[in-house]
Amino acid sequence: MFFDRPDIGEVSILVHLSIESEVERDDPTEFEELALSAGAMPVAYITGSRKQPSPSHFVGSGKLEEIAAAVQAHQAEVVLFNHALSPSQERNLESYLECRVLDRTGLILDIFSQRARSHEGKLQVELAQLSHLSTRLKRGWTHLDRQKGGIGLRGAGEKQLELDQRMIRQRIKAINKGLTKVRRQREQGRRSRQRAEIATVSLVGYTNAGKSSLFNQLTNADAYVADQLFATLDSTLRRIQLPNYGPAIVADTVGFIRHLPHQLVVAFRATLEETAAANLLLHVVDASNEDHQEFIGQVNDVLSEIGAESVQQLQVFNKIDLIPGCEPRIQRHENGDPQRVWVSAKTGAGLDLLQQAVAELLAGSLVETTLKIEPRQTRLRSKLYAQGFIEHEQIDDDGFYQLRVRLPRQDLERILRQAGTDILILDRKPTPGAAAGCVLDKKVKTA
């Protein structure tokens, strides 16, 4: 961890500059939310603008004096910058201001260190912190930096620095070894779900979009929920039963943010692989936030970085309870597939529509048909009931079950493969809204 946290919030000075040369600029309001999420107590917010950052202190001499005056006036303990600072800029600022200085990356890493609960999460955060800290080691040994020539005059600074770097490299190696084991366990779990043909639905979205609230509503779980950035850090998986589809796994993941530190993307590779390997992404959007379109772009950028841009996506516009007159509904593509669902995780409005849309996309094309099975096939009948595929049942004069089912095409094909010639299809048609041409290739006995 970067520093010991006191019992109460640390008195902090926030600094945000508008850099004209930057194409994408960070949001000062979001920066304040980050500081509050980290437990800071902001007492001053210093803003300004520059064409280019200063190579030595990031800010100009006038702004530097203004920050120093604010630090003295408020007895501030830390100065937080809404920018990425180089190690030399951070070191020079600390020397001039005589207090700790933390950039945006360090602030986000500190929030992650507070939120990590699982062993895997703590390992991932420590890896990201060590990667960030390794370039800033000299900060603690500036009084020993210079070596002098001559007998008895050689300083220990360089040796101590090398020792620290070696210790960090060894710790990073040990963490990577532990995360490799976690990655293997996750891969084994994914292979088990694939063998059982259980689809995975992963919740993604900008931080504080309501993913955990939605996760709790869908799965009846009790994942931690709070109106703050990065309330969820450790990924959680739960099994749910979708109507007219069957079982699926829902995964709650860490939220994304503008300029997500590269160290976090690398460190959380094992967790983010769950997203890239999912069958469907539920892209949760805070519909009440006026910047939601920009947030969608930021999330899609991170998805591209982790190799998940090709995974099928369903947008879930959440928090419609904060939008006057907004009703839950499904918006569809021109081909009839669900594109966007409007819901409220807080009130539960539209969750039935969301489950319907998820089932449609996972199923690809639903088939509605009547199966005739022998009386001895009670296990198959029970399984169809357990997955919610049976809509009607009757027994004919010969004692055979006639089951009216509505199920995904691939599930029907699997049932036919396993049952062989012991099952009859009395009729078959795709359900309304399903893809055209839903015709089974396998030859089966038809009454």
N, C-alpha and C positions, 0 to 999 in steps of 0.2 A: 504494500500500500504506500502511497506517496507521503501521507502525513497522518498523525494521530488526530482523531476528530474529538473536539471538546463536547461537553454535555449540551451546551447551547450553541446556536448558530454563530458562525464566525463573522465578525464585522468585515464586510467586503466592499471594494470599489469595483464597479463594472465599467469596462471600457469597450466602446464600439466605434470603429471608424468606417466611413464609406469610402472605399478605395475605387477611384474612377476606372482603373485598369482592370478591375475584376468584372467578369461577365456575369457570374452568379453571386449575388450578395446575400449574406446571412441576415436573418430576421432579428432585429434587436429585441422584439417582444419575446420571441422564442428563447433567446439567450437569457433573458431574465427568468423565464420559467425553468431553464436548465440550472441556473444558479440556486433558485429556491428548492429545486428537487435535490440538489447536492447538500442542502442544509445551510446555505449561506444566508447572511443577514445583510442585504445590500443597503448601504447608507448613502451612496452617491452613484449616479450613472453619467459618465463622461462620454460625450459623443463628439464627432468631428468628421473631417473629410480630408483626403490627400489624393494626389494623383498617383503616387507610388509610395509603398512603405519605406521607411528609413531602414537602411541595412543594419544599423547598429542598435537602435532601440524601437524599431517599427513605427513609433510616433515621432513627431518633430520636437524640437527643443522647447517650444512654447507649451505644447500639450503635455510634455513630460513634466514641466514645472507645475502645471495645473494638477496633474495626477499626484505629484509629490505633496502639494499643498493639501489636497483632499485626504491623503493618507495621514498627514500630521494632524489635521483638524479633527478627524474622526477616530484617530488611533487605530486605523485599519490593520487587520492581520494578514489579509491576502488581497491581491489585485487580480481580477479575472478579465482576460481578453477574449473577445468574441472572434478570434482569429487564430490561425496556426502560426506559432512563433518558432523561429529557429533556435537551436540550443544557445547560440551566442547572444541573440536578442533577449532570450529569457534570463541569461546570466547577467547581461548588462543592466537590464531593468531591475533585477533584484539588488544589484550592487548600488544603483542610484536611489531606488525607493526604500531600501533597507527593510524590505518585507518580502514575503513569498509572492511569486508571480506564477499564474497558471494560465495556459492557453485553452482554447476550446477543446482540443483533443484531450488534454489532461483532465479537464472538467468532466467530460463524458466518461472517461475511464474511471474517475472517482465515483461517479454515480453508479456505474456498473459494479464497482467493488462493494458498494453498499447493498445492491439488490441481489447479488449472487447468493444462493442458498444451497444448491446441490454441489456435490464434489466436482462434477464436470464443469458447472458454471464458474466455480472458484478457480479451477485450473485455467479455463479459457481467459478469464479476466487477468489473472496473474501473468499469463503469457503475453497478453496485449500490453500490460503495464511494464513488464521487463523490456519488451521490444522498444517501447517509448522511452524508458529510463536509460537504456544503454547508451544513447547519444548525449545524455545529460550528466554523465558521471563526474565530469570535471568540476561541476558546480560545488561539490563537497570537498574538493582538494585543491582549490585555487592557491592556497598558501604554500603548497608543496609542488607547484607546477614546474618551476624552473630548476633544472639541474645545473650544478656548477662543476667545473673541472677541477682536478687536483685531488690529492690524497686527503681523505676526510671531509671533502666538500661536496661529495655527490649526494644530491637530495634523494629522499625516498619517495617523492611524489609519483614519478612514473611507475615505479614498482608497485605502489599501492593501487594505482589506477589499473594497471595490468591485472593485479590480483582481483580487483572488483569485476573487471570485464570477464575474467576467466570464471569467476563464481557465477556470474549471470549467464554465461554461455552454458555452463554445466546445468544450471537450474532450468534453462530453456530446453535443453536436451532432455532432461528428466520429465518436464511437462509434456513435451511433444510425444514422448514414449507413452505416457499415460493417456493422452488424447488419441493416440493411435489405437490403443486398446478399446477406448470408448467408440471410436469409429468402426472398429470391427464388430463390436456388440450391436451397434445401430444397423450395420449392414446385415448382420445375421437376423435381426428383427424384421428388417425389410424383406429379406428373402422368405422368412416364415410367413409374412402377410401375403407375399406374392404367391407362394404355394397354396395358401388357403384362399387365394383370389379375393382378398379383402382390400378394397381401395383405401387410399389415404388422402384426406382433405386437409390442406395446410392453410392456416389463417396467416395472412401477411397484411402489412399496412403501415402507415406512418404512426409514429409513437403517439399514444393517447387518442387513438381513433375508436377505441372501444372493443378491441379484439378479445380481451379476457372476459369482459361482460357478455359478449356474444358466445364465447366458448362455454361459459358457465350456463347460459340459457340452453344451449344445444345439448350439453352433456350432463346437466345437473351436477356439475362439479363445483368446487369452492376455491378456484384459483384466485390469487390476490388481485383485488381491483382497487384502484385509486385514481383520482383526477390529477395525475402528475406524469411527467415524462419518464419513460422506461420503468413503469411500475412492474412490468413482467420482464424477466431476464431468462429464467430457466424454462426450457420448453417442456410442455406437458402433453401427453397423448391420452385420449380416452376413446372408448368404443361406443358408437351410437347405432341405433336402428332406424334406417330411413324407410319411409312408407313406399311401397311398391318397388323397393330395390333390395333392401337387406342390410347387413352390417357394414359399417365403414369406420375408419379410424380418423379422428379429428385431432390435429396438432396445433397447439397454441405456441407462437414463436415470439422472439424479441421484435420490438418495433424498429422501424428504420427512421432516419433523420437526415436532414441536409448534410452533405459532406461527412458521411459516416466515416470515422477514422479507419484507414486501411488496416491498422493493426487489429481492429476488432473484426473486420471481415475475414482476415487470415486466421485469427485465434478462434473464431466461432465457426470455422469451416465444418466441423463435425455436426454442429447443430443445423447450420444452413443447408447441409446436404439433404436433410429431411425435406426441406422446401423444394429443392431441385428434383428430388425423386418422387414427389407427390403426383397423384393422378389429377388433382384439381386444386387450384389456388383460389381461396376466397379472399379477394382484395378488399379489405375493410376500409371504408372511407368515411371520415367525419363530414357528413353532408352539411352540417350547420356551420362549418368553417369556410369563410369566403375564399381562402387560399387552397381549397381542396383539389382543384385541378393541378396546381403546381405540386402539391404533395403526391398526387398520382404519378406525375413524371419522375419525382425523386425516387419513389418506390420502384418503379419500372427500371430506373438506372441501376439500382442495387441488385434487382433480380437478374439483369443482364450480366452484372459483374460476377454473380455466383453461378451462372449457367442455367437459370430457371426461366429465361425469357420465352422459351418454347412451350412451357407447361400451360395447359388450358386454364383460363382465368374467368372467374365470375366476380363482378364488382358488387359489393354489398354496401349500399349507401346507408350508413347507420345514423342514429340520433335524429330521426325525423320527428321525434317528440318536441324538439327545439325549433322546428320549422312550422309556423302556423299554416294550417290547411293542407299539410302534406300527408297523404294516405299511403299505406303499404301497397305495393304493386310489383309486378314483374315486367321489365322491359325486355323485348326480344329482338334478336337480329332479324334480318330479312328472311333468313332460312327457317325462322321459327324457334331457334335455340335461345335459351335465356341468356341475356347479356348483363342485366343489372337488376338487383332486387333492393327495394326500399324498405328498411326495417327500423325498429327501435329495440336494441338489446335491453334497454332499461325497463320498458313497459311490456316487452314480448310481442309487440305488434309486428305482423308480417313474418314471424318465424316459421309458420306453416308454409308460407309461400317460398321461403328460402329452402326449406327441406325439399319441397317439390322441385324447385329449380336444380338443386344439387343432385337429386335422384335422376332427373332427366339427363343432365350432362354426364353423370357417371355411367348411366345405362347406355348412352349413345342412342339406341333405338329400342323402345319398349315393344314387346310383342304381347298381344292379347289372344289367348287360344284356350281350347278345352282339351285336357289330357284325360285319357282313359287308362287307369292303372289297375293291376290285379289286387285282390284283397290282401295278399301276403306282403305287399309293398308298403307296410305301415310306416317304416322308417322314412321313406321318401315323402310320404304324405305329411308326417310330422315336421320334417325339415321345411317343406313348402309353407306350412302353417307358421312355423317359427320365424321365417323370413318375411311373412306378410304378403306372400305372392298369391294366395288363394282368395278369390272374391266370392265364389259360390261353389257349393258341393252338392252332389246328389248320387244316389246308388241306383244302378240300373237293375233289371230283372235277373241278371246273371250274377249280381253281387259285386260288380266292378265299380270302382270309384270314378265318377266323372267330375273332374275338377276344372272349374273355370278360373284360369290364372292370368295374371298380368305381371310380367317380369322382364328383365333385360334379356336381350337376344343372346348374349354370351352365356348367361345362366341357363337358358333353355337348351342351348347347344351342349353345354356340359352335362345336363341331366340326360339328354338323349344319348350322349356317348356312353355314360355310365350304365344306363338302363338297357341299352341295346335294343332288341326287338320286343322287349316286354312292356313297351309303352306305345300307346296309339295317340295320334293327333287327329281330333275330330274336325277341327277347323283352325284357321290361322289367319290373323290380320294384324298389321301394325296399328298401334294406338294412335289417336289423333295427335298431330303435332310431331310425331316421330319421323325419322328420315324416310324418304321414299325408297322403294325398292327393298324393303326389309323382308327378304326371302331367304329361308334357310337353304344352305348348300347341301347339307347331309341328307341322304335318302333314308326316310324312316317309313315304317308301316302306317298307312293312313286309312282310316275307316271310310 
